[in-house]
Amino acid sequence: MLDLGTGAGELFAELCAGYHGRAIASEPWAVNAPIAKRRLSRLEVEVVRAHSLRLPFQSGAFDLVLDRHEELDPDEVHRVLRRGGSLLTQQIGQNEWEELRPFFPRMQDFGLLLDRYVSGLRQRGMTVRVAKTHDIRSAYRGLGELVYLLCISPWTIPDSDPLGKDLAALLHAEDRLAARRGLILTESRFIIEARKTT
């Protein structure tokens, strides 16, 4: 199996505990790749520094491709899967932190990503078994927690500068969105399960 964009490898390490097949993780970010390598090497999981849109693997190399929030290319996923192999991915949905958009118009817009991925997988001849989205409301304890999350996911608000140009917008958002339980924001996710049938 292959885990695309494993990050620091925490979740994949849990999934690999007790697994006896060949497992490989890819991670494009220079900060995360060495951390993932240290964490996963004790489980005999190879970590390859590679971007998910150009995978350095042979065609038909994997029975399973996992992807949690990493950009994917339906053509590449189809290529590296064996016939009968499956993709399971969780991605950010279009309503992610929609409450912040009035304060940060430059926020990443995930738009119709679900439709684009499903369409791309079907065009490659894959059977999409599950394609569903789910939004939940989450409470963040305060502005510090939100700023931390923005720092570890810099793509959410491109060129984020919480102590500089974005400070006023962050304080305004806190003032408008704060509730008794904290800052209440929508977390939006979608999941796709697809199988390579041809």
Backbone as CSV, one residue per row, in Angstrom:
resi,resn,N_x,N_y,N_z,CA_x,CA_y,CA_z,C_x,C_y,C_z
1,MET,0.840,-1.185,0.000,0.000,0.000,0.000,0.876,1.235,0.000
2,LEU,0.285,2.337,-0.459,0.963,3.623,-0.553,0.136,4.664,0.173
3,ASP,0.796,5.457,1.019,0.150,6.580,1.686,0.682,7.859,1.063
4,LEU,-0.169,8.575,0.335,0.235,9.827,-0.309,0.221,10.966,0.704
5,GLY,1.301,11.740,0.737,1.355,12.894,1.630,1.185,12.499,3.073
6,THR,2.047,11.636,3.544,1.906,11.055,4.889,2.099,12.066,6.008
7,GLY,2.591,13.269,5.680,2.869,14.248,6.729,4.034,13.763,7.569
8,ALA,3.879,13.792,8.878,4.927,13.281,9.765,4.762,11.791,10.038
9,GLY,3.785,11.153,9.394,3.627,9.705,9.472,2.867,9.181,10.671
10,GLU,2.272,10.065,11.486,1.610,9.603,12.707,0.470,8.634,12.418
11,LEU,-0.440,9.037,11.540,-1.605,8.197,11.255,-1.196,6.918,10.525
12,PHE,-0.287,7.035,9.570,0.123,5.847,8.814,0.826,4.845,9.725
13,ALA,1.574,5.342,10.704,2.219,4.438,11.666,1.172,3.615,12.413
14,GLU,0.076,4.255,12.810,-0.995,3.528,13.485,-1.614,2.489,12.563
15,LEU,-1.829,2.867,11.305,-2.443,1.948,10.349,-1.541,0.756,10.037
16,CYS,-0.224,0.984,10.093,0.734,-0.078,9.744,1.054,-1.015,10.899
17,ALA,0.664,-0.654,12.095,0.940,-1.529,13.241,0.262,-2.876,13.005
18,GLY,1.049,-3.919,12.941,0.524,-5.255,12.700,0.357,-5.611,11.234
19,TYR,0.637,-4.671,10.338,0.525,-4.939,8.894,1.795,-5.640,8.420
20,HIS,1.655,-6.668,7.600,2.817,-7.448,7.187,3.138,-7.322,5.705
21,GLY,2.373,-6.538,4.976,2.661,-6.342,3.556,3.655,-5.206,3.352
22,ARG,3.947,-4.908,2.087,4.861,-3.818,1.755,4.106,-2.499,1.850
23,ALA,4.683,-1.543,2.568,4.061,-0.235,2.744,5.077,0.850,2.414
24,ILE,4.622,1.845,1.661,5.459,2.977,1.282,4.661,4.248,1.553
25,ALA,5.351,5.273,2.006,4.727,6.572,2.218,5.460,7.614,1.379
26,SER,4.704,8.543,0.807,5.327,9.665,0.106,5.035,10.938,0.886
27,GLU,5.978,11.872,0.836,5.806,13.163,1.502,6.640,14.204,0.759
28,PRO,5.996,15.243,0.214,6.748,16.230,-0.562,7.436,17.303,0.285
29,TRP,6.947,17.549,1.496,7.425,18.687,2.271,8.714,18.327,2.993
30,ALA,9.746,19.125,2.780,11.073,18.867,3.349,11.065,18.844,4.878
31,VAL,10.144,19.560,5.495,10.071,19.584,6.959,9.547,18.245,7.487
32,ASN,8.515,17.713,6.850,7.878,16.489,7.342,8.596,15.205,6.944
33,ALA,9.201,15.179,5.758,9.768,13.918,5.242,10.750,13.249,6.203
34,PRO,11.732,13.970,6.787,12.652,13.287,7.703,11.981,12.814,8.991
35,ILE,10.971,13.536,9.437,10.245,13.117,10.645,9.490,11.822,10.351
36,ALA,8.822,11.786,9.191,8.098,10.578,8.799,9.056,9.408,8.641
37,LYS,10.220,9.676,8.063,11.197,8.599,7.856,11.634,7.994,9.191
38,ARG,11.915,8.836,10.177,12.309,8.336,11.500,11.180,7.524,12.143
39,ARG,9.970,8.057,12.045,8.838,7.400,12.693,8.490,6.069,12.019
40,LEU,8.519,6.032,10.692,8.039,4.869,9.962,9.106,3.805,9.713
41,SER,10.376,4.189,9.811,11.436,3.211,9.527,11.410,2.042,10.502
42,ARG,11.038,2.283,11.736,10.979,1.181,12.715,9.887,0.174,12.368
43,LEU,8.945,0.587,11.498,7.891,-0.317,11.037,8.220,-0.888,9.653
44,GLU,9.448,-0.609,9.194,9.931,-1.056,7.884,9.100,-0.471,6.742
45,VAL,8.651,0.771,6.947,7.926,1.502,5.915,8.900,2.473,5.265
46,GLU,9.042,2.363,3.963,9.929,3.257,3.223,9.219,4.594,3.006
47,VAL,9.951,5.692,3.197,9.423,7.037,2.948,10.164,7.624,1.763
48,VAL,9.401,8.057,0.766,9.961,8.629,-0.455,9.546,10.086,-0.530
49,ARG,10.520,10.963,-0.715,10.185,12.379,-0.867,9.758,12.611,-2.308
50,ALA,8.452,12.776,-2.495,7.897,12.918,-3.838,6.574,13.659,-3.769
51,HIS,6.271,14.393,-4.816,4.990,15.083,-4.932,3.956,14.112,-5.489
52,SER,2.758,14.203,-5.001,1.713,13.250,-5.367,1.257,13.358,-6.821
53,LEU,1.580,14.442,-7.493,1.151,14.607,-8.884,2.104,13.960,-9.883
54,ARG,3.298,13.568,-9.414,4.284,12.865,-10.256,4.941,11.791,-9.397
55,LEU,4.309,10.656,-9.333,4.759,9.594,-8.437,5.890,8.776,-9.068
56,PRO,6.964,8.531,-8.321,8.120,7.808,-8.858,8.002,6.287,-8.695
57,PHE,6.824,5.751,-8.998,6.586,4.327,-8.816,6.169,3.695,-10.137
58,GLN,6.446,2.409,-10.255,6.050,1.678,-11.453,4.531,1.584,-11.558
59,SER,4.054,1.451,-12.762,2.622,1.251,-12.983,2.195,-0.066,-12.348
60,GLY,1.015,-0.062,-11.751,0.470,-1.274,-11.156,1.204,-1.765,-9.928
61,ALA,1.847,-0.874,-9.190,2.681,-1.277,-8.055,1.902,-1.519,-6.757
62,PHE,0.683,-0.984,-6.627,0.007,-0.996,-5.324,-1.404,-1.564,-5.404
63,ASP,-1.779,-2.234,-4.326,-3.154,-2.718,-4.165,-4.043,-1.655,-3.542
64,LEU,-3.431,-0.756,-2.789,-4.199,0.259,-2.060,-3.422,1.561,-2.043
65,VAL,-4.103,2.661,-2.371,-3.542,4.005,-2.229,-4.410,4.753,-1.226
66,LEU,-3.770,5.254,-0.175,-4.433,6.069,0.840,-3.996,7.512,0.656
67,ASP,-4.894,8.427,0.930,-4.570,9.842,0.764,-5.441,10.643,1.715
68,ARG,-4.790,11.278,2.680,-5.520,12.113,3.634,-5.054,13.553,3.456
69,HIS,-5.830,14.297,2.703,-5.652,15.732,2.489,-4.537,16.098,1.516
70,GLU,-3.901,15.144,0.889,-2.872,15.451,-0.102,-3.530,15.579,-1.474
71,GLU,-3.092,16.565,-2.249,-3.590,16.716,-3.613,-3.333,15.426,-4.381
72,LEU,-4.274,15.043,-5.216,-4.054,13.826,-5.997,-4.388,14.059,-7.460
73,ASP,-3.803,13.234,-8.296,-4.057,13.255,-9.730,-4.705,11.915,-10.076
74,PRO,-5.962,11.923,-10.512,-6.625,10.661,-10.831,-5.834,9.797,-11.813
75,ASP,-5.153,10.408,-12.779,-4.347,9.636,-13.736,-3.212,8.898,-13.031
76,GLU,-2.520,9.579,-12.128,-1.406,8.957,-11.411,-1.890,7.860,-10.471
77,VAL,-2.988,8.108,-9.778,-3.533,7.084,-8.886,-3.906,5.847,-9.696
78,HIS,-4.585,6.046,-10.791,-4.968,4.927,-11.659,-3.732,4.183,-12.142
79,ARG,-2.706,4.914,-12.525,-1.493,4.302,-13.059,-0.809,3.404,-12.039
80,VAL,-0.669,3.860,-10.786,0.104,3.093,-9.803,-0.691,1.966,-9.151
81,LEU,-2.012,1.969,-9.335,-2.828,0.883,-8.770,-2.816,-0.344,-9.676
82,ARG,-2.797,-1.513,-9.047,-3.015,-2.767,-9.783,-4.486,-2.868,-10.134
83,ARG,-4.786,-3.676,-11.119,-6.187,-3.944,-11.431,-6.843,-4.574,-10.204
84,GLY,-7.973,-4.059,-9.821,-8.649,-4.508,-8.612,-8.238,-3.729,-7.378
85,GLY,-7.241,-2.848,-7.525,-6.772,-2.046,-6.399,-7.724,-0.901,-6.073
86,SER,-7.567,-0.347,-4.880,-8.491,0.676,-4.404,-7.788,1.945,-3.954
87,LEU,-8.508,3.039,-4.079,-8.126,4.346,-3.540,-9.096,4.678,-2.427
88,LEU,-8.563,5.151,-1.317,-9.386,5.679,-0.237,-8.794,7.030,0.134
89,THR,-9.584,8.097,-0.051,-9.071,9.429,0.235,-10.064,10.248,1.034
90,GLN,-9.530,11.043,1.955,-10.300,12.055,2.669,-9.685,13.395,2.309
91,GLN,-10.523,14.342,1.929,-10.049,15.646,1.498,-10.834,16.755,2.188
92,ILE,-10.326,17.966,2.063,-11.005,19.142,2.605,-12.169,19.509,1.688
93,GLY,-13.341,19.704,2.276,-14.535,20.062,1.505,-14.649,21.557,1.277
94,GLN,-15.616,21.926,0.461,-15.730,23.311,0.024,-16.193,24.274,1.109
95,ASN,-16.742,23.769,2.215,-17.230,24.665,3.273,-16.240,24.836,4.416
96,GLU,-15.004,24.390,4.232,-14.004,24.460,5.302,-13.823,25.886,5.810
97,TRP,-14.055,26.076,7.089,-13.886,27.356,7.783,-14.534,28.502,7.015
98,GLU,-15.727,28.240,6.473,-16.410,29.249,5.670,-16.679,30.536,6.461
99,GLU,-16.737,30.437,7.774,-16.984,31.612,8.612,-15.832,32.619,8.539
100,LEU,-14.617,32.137,8.208,-13.456,33.038,8.131,-13.337,33.768,6.794
101,ARG,-14.034,33.271,5.780,-13.868,33.839,4.431,-14.163,35.348,4.358
102,PRO,-15.184,35.874,5.057,-15.399,37.334,4.997,-14.203,38.141,5.531
103,PHE,-13.434,37.551,6.421,-12.280,38.246,6.996,-11.014,38.019,6.173
104,PHE,-10.987,36.927,5.424,-9.816,36.559,4.606,-10.275,36.135,3.209
105,PRO,-10.594,37.090,2.344,-11.084,36.742,1.003,-10.090,35.916,0.192
106,ARG,-8.815,35.942,0.549,-7.807,35.170,-0.201,-7.686,33.719,0.264
107,MET,-8.565,33.318,1.176,-8.535,31.924,1.646,-8.601,30.968,0.477
108,GLN,-7.939,29.836,0.630,-7.985,28.774,-0.373,-9.433,28.370,-0.607
109,ASP,-9.816,28.254,-1.854,-11.161,27.826,-2.202,-11.082,26.409,-2.761
110,PHE,-11.576,25.440,-1.999,-11.521,24.054,-2.430,-12.640,23.737,-3.419
111,GLY,-13.570,24.665,-3.560,-14.581,24.614,-4.608,-15.185,23.251,-4.841
112,LEU,-15.179,22.846,-6.085,-15.820,21.593,-6.477,-14.809,20.456,-6.595
113,LEU,-13.887,20.380,-5.641,-12.838,19.370,-5.669,-13.407,17.951,-5.681
114,LEU,-14.452,17.711,-4.901,-15.075,16.386,-4.878,-15.532,15.999,-6.283
115,ASP,-16.253,16.894,-6.937,-16.753,16.602,-8.287,-15.605,16.389,-9.266
116,ARG,-14.564,17.199,-9.143,-13.421,17.081,-10.052,-12.716,15.737,-9.891
117,TYR,-12.486,15.321,-8.641,-11.830,14.036,-8.404,-12.696,12.870,-8.877
118,VAL,-13.980,12.897,-8.553,-14.878,11.818,-8.963,-14.920,11.726,-10.481
119,SER,-15.056,12.857,-11.136,-15.092,12.878,-12.595,-13.787,12.331,-13.189
120,GLY,-12.652,12.769,-12.643,-11.355,12.309,-13.135,-11.156,10.813,-12.951
121,LEU,-11.570,10.295,-11.812,-11.437,8.850,-11.552,-12.325,8.049,-12.492
122,ARG,-13.541,8.521,-12.699,-14.452,7.816,-13.614,-13.942,7.863,-15.049
123,GLN,-13.367,8.992,-15.446,-12.816,9.104,-16.801,-11.690,8.102,-17.021
124,ARG,-10.977,7.755,-15.978,-9.913,6.754,-16.076,-10.464,5.330,-16.012
125,GLY,-11.769,5.200,-15.860,-12.382,3.875,-15.836,-12.505,3.280,-14.451
126,MET,-12.272,4.087,-13.415,-12.396,3.563,-12.054,-13.855,3.603,-11.610
127,THR,-14.218,2.655,-10.759,-15.561,2.604,-10.193,-15.542,3.331,-8.856
128,VAL,-16.336,4.391,-8.755,-16.423,5.150,-7.507,-17.530,4.533,-6.667
129,ARG,-17.138,3.929,-5.562,-18.100,3.241,-4.691,-18.714,4.180,-3.671
130,VAL,-17.912,5.117,-3.171,-18.389,6.070,-2.168,-17.845,7.442,-2.543
131,ALA,-18.718,8.433,-2.488,-18.315,9.836,-2.668,-19.300,10.668,-1.858
132,LYS,-18.882,11.027,-0.655,-19.813,11.773,0.193,-19.063,12.823,0.996
133,THR,-19.810,13.843,1.361,-19.244,14.957,2.106,-19.930,15.064,3.464
134,HIS,-19.215,15.654,4.406,-19.766,15.801,5.754,-19.190,17.069,6.384
135,ASP,-20.057,17.919,6.889,-19.639,19.138,7.579,-20.031,19.035,9.044
136,ILE,-19.115,19.441,9.923,-19.415,19.491,11.358,-18.988,20.853,11.896
137,ARG,-19.546,21.232,12.998,-19.172,22.479,13.665,-18.196,22.123,14.780
138,SER,-17.070,22.821,14.810,-16.038,22.555,15.813,-15.737,23.824,16.586
139,ALA,-15.436,23.638,17.860,-15.085,24.764,18.712,-13.576,24.784,18.923
140,TYR,-12.957,25.906,18.649,-11.539,26.123,18.919,-11.455,27.019,20.148
141,ARG,-10.554,26.664,21.060,-10.514,27.331,22.369,-10.254,28.828,22.300
142,GLY,-9.574,29.260,21.280,-9.297,30.678,21.175,-8.484,30.993,19.934
143,LEU,-8.120,32.237,19.831,-7.401,32.705,18.654,-6.031,32.037,18.518
144,GLY,-5.366,31.773,19.634,-4.052,31.135,19.591,-4.105,29.767,18.924
145,GLU,-5.128,28.982,19.234,-5.284,27.665,18.621,-5.514,27.790,17.115
146,LEU,-6.315,28.772,16.720,-6.579,28.996,15.299,-5.308,29.419,14.559
147,VAL,-4.549,30.326,15.160,-3.307,30.787,14.531,-2.321,29.630,14.393
148,TYR,-2.233,28.781,15.402,-1.360,27.607,15.311,-1.750,26.746,14.113
149,LEU,-3.047,26.465,13.959,-3.505,25.646,12.840,-3.203,26.300,11.495
150,LEU,-3.314,27.617,11.439,-2.986,28.321,10.194,-1.487,28.225,9.890
151,CYS,-0.674,28.192,10.934,0.783,28.094,10.730,1.195,26.714,10.220
152,ILE,0.494,25.666,10.658,0.877,24.321,10.203,0.139,23.921,8.922
153,SER,-0.779,24.750,8.482,-1.438,24.526,7.179,-1.429,25.843,6.406
154,PRO,-0.241,26.255,5.960,-0.101,27.583,5.351,-0.870,27.771,4.054
155,TRP,-1.372,26.702,3.460,-2.145,26.817,2.230,-3.559,27.333,2.493
156,THR,-4.020,27.270,3.756,-5.384,27.694,4.074,-5.581,29.169,3.756
157,ILE,-4.684,30.002,4.254,-4.672,31.426,3.915,-3.285,31.724,3.363
158,PRO,-3.157,31.781,2.042,-1.838,32.018,1.442,-1.180,33.278,1.991
159,ASP,0.128,33.186,2.201,0.922,34.312,2.729,0.390,34.819,4.060
160,SER,-0.055,33.892,4.896,-0.579,34.266,6.207,0.498,34.959,7.037
161,ASP,0.099,36.031,7.708,1.011,36.829,8.534,0.253,37.240,9.803
162,PRO,0.085,36.287,10.756,-0.776,36.548,11.911,-0.299,37.669,12.835
163,LEU,0.979,37.957,12.847,1.470,39.034,13.721,1.673,40.345,12.959
164,GLY,1.395,40.313,11.674,1.568,41.500,10.842,0.278,41.892,10.159
165,LYS,0.263,41.740,8.840,-0.862,42.240,8.045,-2.203,41.569,8.365
166,ASP,-2.199,40.366,8.964,-3.456,39.666,9.251,-3.946,39.823,10.681
167,LEU,-3.187,40.509,11.509,-3.554,40.618,12.920,-4.912,41.282,13.108
168,ALA,-5.167,42.393,12.425,-6.444,43.103,12.585,-7.614,42.216,12.155
169,ALA,-7.460,41.497,11.041,-8.533,40.613,10.569,-8.769,39.470,11.554
170,LEU,-7.700,38.926,12.129,-7.844,37.849,13.111,-8.581,38.335,14.356
171,LEU,-8.223,39.501,14.831,-8.894,40.055,16.013,-10.357,40.350,15.719
172,HIS,-10.637,40.862,14.520,-12.015,41.136,14.114,-12.810,39.828,14.028
173,ALA,-12.207,38.792,13.448,-12.869,37.486,13.355,-13.152,36.929,14.747
174,GLU,-12.178,37.060,15.647,-12.380,36.580,17.021,-13.544,37.313,17.675
175,ASP,-13.595,38.622,17.478,-14.656,39.438,18.069,-16.031,39.012,17.552
176,ARG,-16.120,38.734,16.264,-17.402,38.390,15.644,-17.806,36.934,15.856
177,LEU,-16.839,36.012,15.918,-17.143,34.590,15.913,-17.073,33.926,17.284
178,ALA,-16.506,34.620,18.261,-16.331,34.001,19.581,-17.681,33.715,20.235
179,ALA,-17.774,32.532,20.804,-18.958,32.124,21.551,-18.481,31.584,22.892
180,ARG,-19.413,31.183,23.726,-19.051,30.690,25.056,-18.088,29.510,24.973
181,ARG,-18.250,28.649,23.949,-17.385,27.468,23.798,-16.117,27.761,23.020
182,GLY,-15.932,28.964,22.535,-14.742,29.307,21.760,-15.116,29.798,20.379
183,LEU,-14.185,29.687,19.442,-14.449,30.061,18.056,-15.101,28.863,17.361
184,ILE,-16.304,29.049,16.869,-17.053,27.944,16.255,-16.914,28.049,14.736
185,LEU,-16.297,27.025,14.149,-16.059,27.020,12.707,-16.534,25.703,12.101
186,THR,-16.858,25.757,10.819,-17.254,24.559,10.081,-16.021,23.809,9.624
187,GLU,-15.977,22.522,9.900,-14.961,21.649,9.318,-15.663,20.822,8.250
188,SER,-15.136,20.885,7.051,-15.759,20.237,5.908,-14.818,19.174,5.352
189,ARG,-15.321,17.943,5.186,-14.514,16.850,4.661,-15.328,16.064,3.641
190,PHE,-14.624,15.450,2.708,-15.288,14.472,1.865,-14.411,13.252,1.741
191,ILE,-15.059,12.150,1.434,-14.365,10.883,1.302,-14.729,10.262,-0.044
192,ILE,-13.727,9.644,-0.654,-13.955,8.904,-1.895,-13.313,7.527,-1.742
193,GLU,-14.079,6.511,-2.103,-13.541,5.170,-2.226,-13.755,4.757,-3.674
194,ALA,-12.680,4.403,-4.365,-12.778,4.023,-5.783,-11.933,2.792,-6.035
195,ARG,-12.328,2.030,-7.053,-11.651,0.775,-7.385,-11.261,0.770,-8.853
196,LYS,-10.055,0.299,-9.111,-9.577,0.186,-10.483,-10.090,-1.129,-11.059
197,THR,-10.979,-1.019,-12.010,-11.598,-2.220,-12.570,-11.038,-2.594,-13.936
198,THR,-10.304,-1.667,-14.558,-9.738,-1.965,-15.877,-8.255,-1.643,-15.899
